[in-house]
Amino acid sequence: MANEILKLDNQICFQLYATTREMTKRYRPLLEELNVTYPQYLVLLVLWETDRISVKALGKRLFLDSGTLTPMLKRMEEHGLIQRTRSKEDERVVEVVLTEQGKQAEKQAEQIPLQFIEQTNLNEEEVIQLKQTLSKMLAQLDET
């Protein structure tokens, strides 16, 4: 008989893993119109908040290493959504900016978060509480 603490359904890591996989699957059809993957959508979300960001800062914000981020940015650049340029202040720094096409995608994406939340059947208070709990957990894990 398995120890209660070791049962799969008692593992927060499993609940987060399974939820993340299901979320990504549910986002896929919502992102088809933009022709981006879920990780690319996250890049766009950051860029819609800022005019310009270094690859290093983008990686830190998204918790992605450069080995994952660089090929993704290259594909996004090939699809005309972003442009990568060297910083004028420090040529060692690569910066990412939206193209006009990337900026226009923001309007198309406005309904995506609401469409996803509708699928969860969570009310506004539950969504806020969940986000706060996950933000706190992420901050704690990031500190260690």
C-alpha positions as CSV (number, residue, x, y, z in Angstrom):
1,M,0.0,0.0,0.0
2,A,1.4,3.3,-1.0
3,N,2.1,6.0,1.6
4,E,-0.5,8.7,1.4
5,I,2.1,11.4,0.9
6,L,3.4,9.5,-2.2
7,K,0.1,9.1,-3.9
8,L,0.0,10.8,-7.3
9,D,-3.2,12.8,-6.6
10,N,-1.6,14.2,-3.5
11,Q,1.3,15.8,-5.4
12,I,1.1,19.5,-6.1
13,C,3.7,19.0,-8.8
14,F,1.5,16.6,-10.7
15,Q,-1.5,18.9,-10.4
16,L,0.5,21.8,-11.8
17,Y,2.1,19.7,-14.5
18,A,-1.3,18.3,-15.7
19,T,-3.0,21.7,-15.5
20,T,-0.2,23.3,-17.5
21,R,-0.4,20.6,-20.2
22,E,-4.2,21.0,-20.4
23,M,-3.9,24.8,-20.5
24,T,-1.4,24.7,-23.3
25,K,-3.7,22.3,-25.2
26,R,-6.7,24.7,-24.7
27,Y,-4.7,27.7,-25.8
28,R,-3.6,26.0,-29.1
29,P,-6.9,26.7,-31.0
30,L,-7.1,30.2,-29.5
31,L,-3.7,31.0,-30.9
32,E,-4.2,29.5,-34.4
33,E,-5.4,32.8,-35.8
34,L,-2.2,34.5,-34.6
35,N,-0.2,31.5,-36.0
36,V,2.0,31.3,-32.8
37,T,2.7,28.7,-30.3
38,Y,2.0,29.2,-26.6
39,P,5.6,30.1,-25.7
40,Q,5.7,32.6,-28.6
41,Y,2.4,34.0,-27.3
42,L,4.1,34.6,-23.9
43,V,6.9,36.5,-25.8
44,L,4.3,38.7,-27.5
45,L,2.6,39.4,-24.2
46,V,5.9,40.7,-22.8
47,L,6.6,42.8,-25.9
48,W,3.1,44.3,-25.9
49,E,4.0,45.6,-22.4
50,T,7.3,47.1,-23.5
51,D,8.7,48.7,-26.6
52,R,12.0,47.0,-26.5
53,I,13.6,44.3,-24.3
54,S,17.0,42.6,-24.2
55,V,17.0,38.8,-24.9
56,K,18.5,38.4,-21.4
57,A,15.7,40.3,-19.7
58,L,13.1,38.5,-21.8
59,G,14.5,35.2,-20.7
60,K,14.5,36.2,-17.1
61,R,10.9,37.4,-17.3
62,L,9.7,34.2,-18.9
63,F,12.0,31.8,-16.9
64,L,13.6,30.6,-20.2
65,D,17.2,30.0,-20.9
66,S,18.9,31.4,-24.1
67,G,19.1,27.9,-25.6
68,T,15.3,27.8,-25.6
69,L,14.6,31.4,-26.3
70,T,17.0,32.1,-29.2
71,P,15.6,29.5,-31.6
72,M,12.0,30.6,-30.8
73,L,12.9,34.3,-31.4
74,K,14.5,33.3,-34.7
75,R,11.3,31.6,-35.8
76,M,9.2,34.6,-34.7
77,E,11.5,36.9,-36.7
78,E,11.2,34.7,-39.8
79,H,7.4,34.9,-39.4
80,G,7.7,38.7,-39.3
81,L,6.5,39.3,-35.7
82,I,9.7,40.6,-34.2
83,Q,13.0,42.0,-35.0
84,R,16.3,41.3,-33.2
85,T,18.9,44.1,-33.2
86,R,22.1,44.9,-31.4
87,S,21.9,47.6,-28.8
88,K,23.4,50.9,-29.8
89,E,24.8,51.3,-26.3
90,D,26.4,47.8,-26.0
91,E,26.7,45.7,-29.2
92,R,27.0,42.6,-27.0
93,V,23.3,43.0,-26.1
94,V,20.6,41.7,-28.4
95,E,17.3,43.5,-28.2
96,V,13.9,42.4,-29.4
97,V,11.2,44.7,-30.8
98,L,7.9,44.1,-32.3
99,T,7.4,44.6,-36.1
100,E,4.2,46.3,-37.3
101,Q,2.8,42.8,-37.8
102,G,3.6,41.9,-34.2
103,K,1.9,45.1,-33.0
104,Q,-1.2,44.4,-35.0
105,A,-1.4,40.9,-33.5
106,E,-2.2,42.5,-30.1
107,K,-5.7,43.6,-31.3
108,Q,-6.3,40.0,-32.5
109,A,-5.2,38.6,-29.2
110,E,-7.4,40.8,-26.9
111,Q,-10.1,38.1,-26.4
112,I,-7.8,35.2,-25.9
113,P,-7.5,35.5,-22.1
114,L,-11.2,35.9,-21.6
115,Q,-11.9,32.9,-24.0
116,F,-9.6,30.7,-22.0
117,I,-11.0,31.8,-18.6
118,E,-14.5,31.0,-19.8
119,Q,-13.3,27.4,-20.4
120,T,-12.2,27.0,-16.8
121,N,-15.6,27.8,-15.2
122,L,-13.8,29.7,-12.5
123,N,-15.4,32.9,-11.2
124,E,-13.4,36.1,-11.0
125,E,-12.6,35.7,-7.3
126,E,-11.3,32.2,-7.9
127,V,-9.1,33.3,-10.8
128,I,-7.7,36.2,-8.7
129,Q,-7.0,33.9,-5.8
130,L,-5.3,31.3,-8.0
131,K,-3.1,33.8,-9.6
132,Q,-2.1,35.2,-6.3
133,T,-1.3,31.8,-4.9
134,L,0.7,30.8,-8.0
135,S,2.6,34.2,-8.0
136,K,3.5,33.7,-4.4
137,M,4.7,30.1,-5.0
138,L,6.7,31.1,-8.0
139,A,8.4,34.0,-6.1
140,Q,9.3,31.6,-3.3
141,L,10.7,29.0,-5.6
142,D,12.6,31.6,-7.6
143,E,14.3,32.9,-4.4
144,T,15.8,29.5,-3.6
